[in-house]
């Protein structure tokens, strides 16, 4: 369908008009609204006596009224294309589609009166006055894009807010003065750093200083609307300015970080550059409200923080029992090139209304510098605006000129109100510019001479706003100079205090105050008793296997539940999925909530979990783990969107702000973690080292070589091990369900939190040898290293160490050989490696002649490269390697080759 009516589609109008008259529901709702307005115009057309111009009755005048209605719709739809939103544009853009001739109108009609329809409550206006009102509303410093939204109520709400104003924003002198103050605060800060710390990277906000009054208004308006917390993410441009002027981090601390001798008070790792650090502060607004703002730490992967912020916001909503999701607001500040270019933006937008990931709407603020490093928009995107991707979720988009801070503040208020009313995302696209290069050492004239020639001649936003307020009579020049001087003096005094502190004459307030770093005990191997008594297990089993009478499951699911109940009653065995369910149930029973999120996690990729039971006829859902005990903790399981980076980032963020919940992300196959590598590298593996941010997130990555080809065999164990240092993460590859049970419980029962990476099984899910007994879950704890209990040390000549599924292949081969002289040790936790336990075993098996590391992965993959040097140091001899040869691909593509390789590596394990 065309977006609006013109002469060129008159036949289409007639066709739809006839259809509408016979059946209004037979045409699109936009056509319905159009024809309703047309009929209303005919019915309420002014008489010749009351009209200031020619009357609108029938015939050609009626047709022109219809064209005027088309013109109104066109301005609503396309007015933004000729709005004055770009501060660097020297002329006002014109869209030929908005010219009179396009609507069968001419200058001769300008003094004729027409009905204004919904635009101004149907009042008659001369055409020239109507067009002027439309231009003021839709073609000023703000360009509104909202006609793409299907929600009629939302469109009408926006119209009701903006159209009566006709572009006039009536702020008090007090508010205008506050806006100017924030502009001066931002400009003074950047100018001060530029002159005092020449050449140091700070990713200046110059050219986009209006972000500071924008964010100031976010906090002020949140206070008015009852929003208690803001969870915020942004990249590095302008971050120091935001820390100082929005989160009120002291100037002294900011300046101290610029000092050449500055060494940060890190929690126990490597720290990070100053423009990546997070911060938290409770801000008292000017109206006496308190709003807590949490700025997330982030890496230089610009949009990677987006899902982390969403997860943090969701966790905060849970903690505050914010079921309406209107007390915690996620705010994401983007760059224009990144918003259009990074796929993670689209993934997060797609998650915005999904049950497991929605946060009640996010406020997106784009600092539109109109360039990405050295790349211009025409080289960086295929769309008119960087924001066009947001149309996929029908978010309203407000393009606004950054040189008009009053307009920016107005749309900020409008955006937050929209979010609160409709619980949906909204986008502010603040057009501005970047005064310097990508960083302060960069010379932008090399690659963008025309653009930077314009920028060099362009007045700063403070000058533009000052002139406006003086002309309006809001402030005098003298008052403005006093305001400017006030900020400059404050900055100079703060720097002087830092200099005196460096000379030892005063002591500055240190350090991690206000940062969101977490101190926790160091990692240790102290055993944690994670067994669960028989009576409690019985209660959990009852909850897991009992269904309400009206729920009639698939017969295979009924057999699945019956088998579980029988296993407990007959003291049978516990398979992998049952061990997991018992771990979840026992944690829930003791008050620890559990969240499981991933692709098809409700059923489980391998049809093993069945955490949600569906009635076979009605599809009614029943979740057994929510029915363990009336006082239990909450269990949440979600089938995620088909994304890795966004979902893993979300769950990581959730785990940061809700550490008492067992938070699990499950990959459909282990190699799917490839799609989330930036989250793994930049957050999970390094967040404690860089920012003191602690997470207990669990990653379940199905891993194992079953001859199914290269794509889904390997979870890339070697990549996680390569990232291991400073006790940053835990990497486990267990061999039975009891170990899994104890490991999940241990994760929540220690005094410290570390991310946990589990090479979870596939074929082993149903392997009888990997099943455990009830006795094994009733007592004991997780064992990082499992010794061989089938042979005595004195008889051992060969010692094979391994991890994961290959253990069962080794045992099968050993039985075939009837080998009584080989001991097999399982390394269930590869990192942190329990070296003391291994040293004990080295003493025990000191007389062995052959030491072997056996793995099913290729030699350049798996654990060999990581663990071989450590085994050599502990055992005093280099282990022989038994495994697949080095390869570019993780696994072969056909079963016959897979079996051949497996046979060879097992042969090597017993002969090398």
PEUR-V620276 format. One record per backbone hydrogen bond with DSSP energy under -0.5 kcal/mol. CO is the residue of the C=O (numbers start at 1). NH is the residue of the N-H. E is the energy in kcal/mol with one decimal. If there is no record, write none. Layout:
BEGIN
CO/NH/E + CO/NH/E
END
This chain:
BEGIN
6/9/-1.4 + 7/10/-1.5 + 9/13/-2.0 + 10/14/-2.7 + 11/15/-2.4 + 12/16/-2.5 + 13/17/-2.6 + 14/18/-2.3 + 15/19/-1.9 + 16/20/-2.6 + 17/21/-2.2 + 18/22/-1.5 + 19/23/-2.5 + 23/26/-2.2 + 24/27/-1.3 + 28/32/-2.3 + 29/33/-2.5 + 30/34/-2.0 + 31/35/-2.8 + 32/36/-2.4 + 33/37/-2.1 + 34/38/-1.9 + 35/39/-2.7 + 36/40/-2.4 + 37/41/-2.3 + 38/42/-2.1 + 39/43/-2.4 + 40/44/-2.2 + 42/45/-0.7 + 46/56/-0.8 + 47/51/-1.6 + 54/113/-0.8 + 55/57/-0.6 + 58/61/-1.2 + 58/62/-0.5 + 59/63/-2.0 + 60/64/-2.4 + 61/65/-2.3 + 62/66/-1.9 + 63/67/-1.9 + 64/68/-2.7 + 65/69/-2.2 + 66/70/-1.7 + 67/71/-2.2 + 68/72/-2.4 + 69/73/-2.1 + 70/74/-2.4 + 71/75/-2.3 + 72/76/-2.1 + 73/77/-2.1 + 74/78/-3.9 + 75/79/-2.0 + 78/81/-2.1 + 79/82/-1.7 + 80/83/-1.2 + 83/85/-1.6 + 85/87/-0.7 + 86/89/-1.7 + 94/96/-0.6 + 95/98/-2.5 + 96/99/-1.6 + 99/102/-1.5 + 100/103/-2.3 + 100/105/-1.6 + 101/104/-1.4 + 102/7/-1.7 + 106/109/-2.0 + 107/110/-1.4 + 109/112/-1.9 + 109/127/-0.5 + 110/128/-2.7 + 112/127/-2.4 + 114/125/-2.6 + 116/119/-1.6 + 117/122/-2.6 + 118/121/-0.8 + 120/123/-1.7 + 123/116/-1.1 + 125/114/-2.9 + 126/130/-2.6 + 127/131/-2.7 + 128/132/-1.9 + 129/133/-2.3 + 130/134/-2.3 + 131/135/-2.6 + 132/136/-2.4 + 133/137/-1.8 + 134/138/-3.1 + 135/139/-2.5 + 140/84/-2.3 + 141/401/-2.1 + 142/140/-0.7 + 142/144/-0.6 + 143/399/-2.9 + 144/146/-0.5 + 145/397/-2.7 + 146/149/-1.8 + 150/152/-1.0 + 151/155/-2.2 + 152/156/-2.8 + 153/157/-2.2 + 154/158/-2.1 + 155/159/-2.4 + 156/160/-2.6 + 157/161/-1.3 + 158/162/-2.1 + 159/163/-2.5 + 162/166/-0.9 + 162/167/-0.6 + 163/166/-0.6 + 165/168/-1.9 + 167/169/-0.7 + 168/170/-0.7 + 169/171/-1.3 + 172/176/-2.4 + 173/177/-2.4 + 174/178/-2.0 + 175/179/-2.4 + 176/180/-2.3 + 177/181/-2.4 + 178/182/-2.1 + 179/183/-1.9 + 180/184/-2.6 + 181/185/-2.6 + 182/186/-2.2 + 183/187/-2.7 + 184/188/-3.1 + 185/189/-1.8 + 186/190/-2.0 + 187/191/-2.8 + 188/192/-2.5 + 189/193/-2.2 + 190/194/-2.5 + 191/195/-1.8 + 192/196/-2.3 + 193/197/-2.6 + 197/200/-1.8 + 203/238/-3.1 + 205/208/-3.2 + 206/435/-2.3 + 207/433/-0.7 + 208/211/-2.2 + 209/212/-2.1 + 209/213/-0.6 + 210/214/-1.9 + 211/215/-2.8 + 212/216/-2.5 + 213/217/-2.0 + 214/218/-1.6 + 215/219/-2.0 + 216/220/-2.1 + 217/221/-3.2 + 218/222/-2.3 + 219/223/-2.1 + 220/224/-1.7 + 221/225/-2.0 + 222/226/-0.6 + 222/227/-2.4 + 223/226/-0.8 + 226/228/-0.5 + 228/292/-2.6 + 229/329/-2.8 + 230/232/-0.6 + 230/294/-3.0 + 231/331/-2.8 + 232/296/-3.0 + 233/333/-2.9 + 236/239/-2.1 + 238/242/-2.3 + 239/243/-2.8 + 240/244/-2.2 + 241/245/-3.1 + 242/246/-2.3 + 242/247/-2.2 + 243/249/-3.1 + 250/254/-2.0 + 251/255/-3.0 + 252/256/-2.4 + 253/257/-1.7 + 254/258/-0.7 + 255/258/-1.0 + 255/259/-0.5 + 256/259/-1.4 + 259/262/-1.3 + 264/266/-1.6 + 273/276/-1.8 + 274/277/-0.7 + 276/298/-2.0 + 279/295/-2.9 + 281/283/-0.6 + 281/293/-3.1 + 283/285/-0.6 + 283/291/-2.7 + 285/288/-1.8 + 289/285/-3.1 + 289/291/-0.5 + 291/283/-3.1 + 291/293/-0.5 + 292/230/-3.0 + 293/281/-2.2 + 293/295/-0.6 + 294/232/-3.2 + 294/296/-0.6 + 295/279/-1.9 + 300/302/-1.3 + 301/304/-1.8 + 303/306/-1.6 + 304/308/-0.6 + 305/309/-2.5 + 306/310/-2.0 + 307/311/-2.4 + 308/312/-2.5 + 309/313/-2.7 + 310/314/-2.4 + 311/315/-2.3 + 312/316/-2.5 + 313/317/-2.3 + 314/318/-1.9 + 315/319/-2.5 + 316/320/-2.2 + 317/322/-3.5 + 318/321/-1.2 + 321/323/-1.8 + 322/325/-1.0 + 327/228/-1.5 + 327/229/-2.2 + 328/330/-0.5 + 329/231/-2.1 + 330/363/-2.6 + 331/233/-2.2 + 332/334/-0.6 + 332/365/-3.0 + 333/235/-0.7 + 334/367/-2.9 + 335/339/-2.4 + 336/340/-1.8 + 337/341/-1.9 + 338/342/-2.6 + 341/343/-0.6 + 342/345/-1.5 + 342/346/-0.7 + 343/347/-2.1 + 344/348/-2.3 + 345/349/-2.5 + 346/350/-2.5 + 347/351/-1.2 + 349/352/-1.4 + 351/354/-1.5 + 352/359/-0.6 + 354/357/-1.8 + 354/358/-2.1 + 361/330/-0.6 + 362/364/-0.8 + 362/426/-2.1 + 363/332/-2.5 + 363/365/-0.5 + 364/366/-0.5 + 364/428/-3.2 + 365/334/-2.7 + 365/367/-0.6 + 366/368/-1.3 + 366/430/-2.0 + 367/336/-0.9 + 367/369/-1.4 + 368/432/-2.8 + 369/434/-0.6 + 370/377/-0.5 + 372/374/-1.1 + 372/375/-3.1 + 375/372/-2.8 + 376/379/-1.5 + 376/380/-0.9 + 377/380/-0.8 + 377/381/-1.7 + 385/388/-1.0 + 386/389/-0.5 + 387/390/-2.4 + 388/391/-1.6 + 389/392/-1.4 + 390/393/-1.3 + 390/395/-1.6 + 391/394/-1.6 + 396/427/-2.4 + 397/145/-2.8 + 397/399/-0.7 + 398/429/-2.8 + 399/143/-3.2 + 400/402/-0.5 + 400/431/-2.6 + 401/404/-2.0 + 404/407/-0.6 + 404/408/-2.0 + 405/409/-2.6 + 406/410/-2.1 + 407/411/-2.5 + 408/412/-1.7 + 409/413/-2.0 + 410/414/-2.4 + 411/415/-2.7 + 412/416/-2.2 + 413/417/-2.2 + 414/418/-2.3 + 415/419/-2.4 + 416/420/-2.4 + 417/421/-2.0 + 418/422/-2.8 + 419/423/-2.1 + 425/396/-0.5 + 426/364/-2.8 + 427/398/-2.9 + 427/429/-0.5 + 428/366/-3.3 + 428/430/-0.8 + 429/400/-2.6 + 429/431/-1.0 + 430/368/-2.4 + 431/402/-3.0 + 433/435/-0.6 + 439/442/-1.9 + 442/437/-0.7 + 442/444/-0.7 + 443/446/-1.3 + 444/447/-0.8 + 444/448/-2.6 + 448/452/-2.4 + 449/453/-1.5 + 450/454/-1.8 + 451/455/-2.1 + 452/456/-1.8 + 453/457/-0.9 + 454/457/-0.6 + 454/458/-0.7 + 455/458/-0.9 + 460/463/-0.6 + 460/464/-1.7 + 461/465/-2.7 + 462/466/-2.6 + 463/467/-2.1 + 464/468/-1.6 + 465/469/-2.7 + 466/470/-2.4 + 467/471/-2.3 + 468/472/-2.0 + 469/473/-0.9 + 469/474/-2.1 + 469/475/-1.0 + 476/480/-2.0 + 477/481/-2.2 + 478/482/-1.9 + 479/483/-1.9 + 480/484/-2.4 + 481/485/-2.5 + 482/486/-2.0 + 483/487/-1.4 + 484/488/-1.9 + 485/489/-2.6 + 486/490/-1.9 + 487/491/-2.1 + 488/492/-2.1 + 489/493/-2.6 + 490/494/-2.0 + 491/495/-2.2 + 492/496/-1.9 + 493/497/-1.9 + 494/498/-1.8 + 495/499/-2.2 + 496/500/-2.2 + 497/501/-2.1 + 498/502/-2.2 + 499/503/-1.5 + 500/505/-2.6 + 500/506/-0.7 + 501/504/-1.4 + 506/508/-0.5 + 512/515/-1.7 + 514/280/-3.3 + 527/529/-0.5 + 528/530/-0.8 + 533/537/-2.3 + 534/538/-2.4 + 535/539/-1.8 + 536/540/-2.2 + 537/541/-2.9 + 538/542/-2.2 + 539/543/-1.9 + 540/544/-2.3 + 541/545/-1.9 + 542/546/-1.7 + 548/551/-1.6 + 550/552/-0.7 + 551/553/-0.7 + 552/616/-3.4 + 554/557/-0.6 + 554/558/-2.2 + 555/559/-2.1 + 556/560/-2.0 + 557/561/-2.4 + 558/562/-2.7 + 559/563/-2.5 + 560/564/-1.4 + 561/565/-2.2 + 562/566/-2.7 + 563/567/-2.2 + 564/568/-1.5 + 565/569/-2.2 + 566/570/-2.8 + 567/572/-3.4 + 568/571/-0.8 + 572/774/-0.6 + 573/575/-0.5 + 574/772/-2.2 + 575/579/-2.5 + 576/580/-2.0 + 577/581/-2.4 + 578/582/-2.6 + 579/583/-2.0 + 580/584/-2.8 + 581/585/-2.9 + 582/586/-2.5 + 583/587/-2.1 + 584/588/-2.8 + 585/589/-2.3 + 586/590/-1.3 + 587/592/-2.9 + 588/591/-1.4 + 588/633/-2.1 + 591/593/-0.7 + 593/662/-2.7 + 594/636/-2.7 + 595/664/-2.8 + 596/638/-2.3 + 597/666/-2.5 + 598/600/-0.7 + 598/601/-1.4 + 598/640/-2.5 + 600/604/-2.4 + 602/611/-2.8 + 602/612/-0.6 + 603/609/-1.9 + 603/610/-1.7 + 604/607/-2.2 + 613/622/-2.1 + 615/619/-1.8 + 620/615/-2.4 + 622/613/-3.5 + 622/624/-0.7 + 623/626/-2.0 + 624/627/-2.5 + 629/632/-1.6 + 634/594/-2.2 + 636/596/-2.9 + 638/598/-1.7 + 638/640/-0.7 + 641/643/-2.7 + 644/648/-2.9 + 645/649/-2.4 + 646/650/-2.2 + 647/651/-2.7 + 648/652/-2.4 + 649/653/-2.5 + 650/654/-2.4 + 651/655/-2.2 + 652/656/-1.6 + 653/657/-1.5 + 654/658/-1.3 + 658/661/-1.8 + 661/663/-0.9 + 662/595/-3.2 + 662/664/-0.5 + 663/698/-2.6 + 664/597/-2.2 + 665/700/-2.7 + 666/599/-0.8 + 667/702/-0.5 + 669/672/-2.0 + 670/673/-1.8 + 671/674/-1.9 + 672/675/-1.6 + 673/676/-1.9 + 674/677/-1.3 + 675/645/-0.6 + 676/679/-0.7 + 676/680/-1.9 + 677/681/-3.0 + 678/682/-2.4 + 679/683/-1.5 + 679/684/-2.2 + 680/685/-2.9 + 683/687/-2.6 + 686/690/-2.8 + 687/691/-2.5 + 687/692/-0.6 + 687/693/-1.7 + 688/692/-1.1 + 689/271/-2.4 + 692/518/-3.1 + 692/694/-0.6 + 697/756/-3.1 + 698/665/-3.0 + 698/700/-0.5 + 699/701/-0.7 + 699/758/-2.9 + 700/667/-2.7 + 700/702/-0.5 + 701/760/-0.5 + 702/670/-1.8 + 704/706/-0.8 + 710/714/-0.5 + 713/704/-3.0 + 716/719/-1.2 + 716/720/-1.1 + 717/721/-2.1 + 718/722/-2.1 + 719/723/-1.0 + 720/723/-0.6 + 721/724/-1.1 + 725/728/-1.4 + 728/755/-0.6 + 730/757/-3.5 + 731/830/-2.0 + 731/831/-1.5 + 732/759/-2.8 + 733/804/-1.1 + 736/740/-1.5 + 737/741/-2.6 + 738/742/-2.8 + 739/743/-2.3 + 740/744/-2.3 + 741/745/-1.7 + 742/746/-2.9 + 743/747/-1.9 + 744/748/-0.6 + 745/748/-1.1 + 745/749/-0.7 + 746/749/-1.1 + 746/750/-0.6 + 755/730/-2.4 + 756/699/-3.2 + 756/758/-0.6 + 757/732/-2.9 + 757/759/-0.5 + 758/701/-2.7 + 758/760/-1.6 + 760/703/-3.1 + 762/765/-1.6 + 763/766/-1.2 + 764/767/-0.5 + 765/576/-1.0 + 767/770/-1.1 + 767/771/-0.5 + 768/771/-1.2 + 770/737/-2.1 + 772/574/-2.9 + 773/777/-0.7 + 774/777/-0.8 + 774/778/-1.5 + 775/779/-1.0 + 777/532/-1.9 + 780/530/-1.5 + 780/531/-0.8 + 782/784/-0.6 + 784/828/-1.5 + 784/829/-1.9 + 785/787/-0.6 + 786/826/-2.5 + 787/789/-0.6 + 792/795/-0.9 + 793/796/-1.3 + 797/849/-2.0 + 797/850/-2.0 + 798/800/-0.5 + 798/823/-2.5 + 799/801/-0.5 + 799/852/-2.7 + 800/825/-2.9 + 801/854/-2.6 + 802/827/-3.2 + 803/806/-0.6 + 804/807/-2.0 + 805/808/-1.6 + 805/809/-0.9 + 806/810/-2.4 + 807/811/-2.3 + 808/812/-2.0 + 809/813/-2.2 + 810/814/-2.6 + 811/815/-2.2 + 812/816/-1.9 + 813/817/-2.0 + 814/818/-0.8 + 814/819/-2.1 + 818/820/-0.5 + 821/797/-3.1 + 821/798/-2.0 + 823/800/-2.9 + 823/825/-0.5 + 825/802/-2.2 + 825/827/-0.6 + 826/786/-2.7 + 826/828/-1.1 + 828/733/-2.5 + 828/830/-0.5 + 831/731/-2.9 + 833/835/-2.1 + 834/838/-1.8 + 835/839/-2.4 + 836/840/-1.8 + 837/841/-1.8 + 838/842/-2.3 + 839/843/-1.8 + 840/844/-2.1 + 841/845/-2.7 + 843/846/-1.3 + 845/848/-1.6 + 850/799/-3.0 + 851/880/-3.0 + 852/801/-3.0 + 852/854/-0.6 + 853/882/-2.7 + 857/884/-1.2 + 858/861/-1.9 + 861/864/-0.6 + 863/867/-2.8 + 864/868/-2.8 + 867/871/-2.5 + 868/872/-2.4 + 869/873/-1.8 + 870/874/-2.2 + 871/875/-3.3 + 872/876/-1.4 + 880/853/-3.1 + 880/882/-0.5 + 881/883/-0.5 + 882/855/-2.3 + 884/859/-1.0 + 894/898/-1.8 + 895/899/-2.7 + 896/900/-1.8 + 897/901/-2.6 + 898/902/-2.4 + 899/903/-2.4 + 900/904/-1.9 + 901/905/-2.5 + 902/906/-2.0 + 903/907/-2.0 + 904/908/-2.6 + 905/909/-1.8 + 906/910/-1.1 + 907/910/-0.6 + 907/911/-0.7 + 908/911/-0.9 + 908/912/-2.7
END
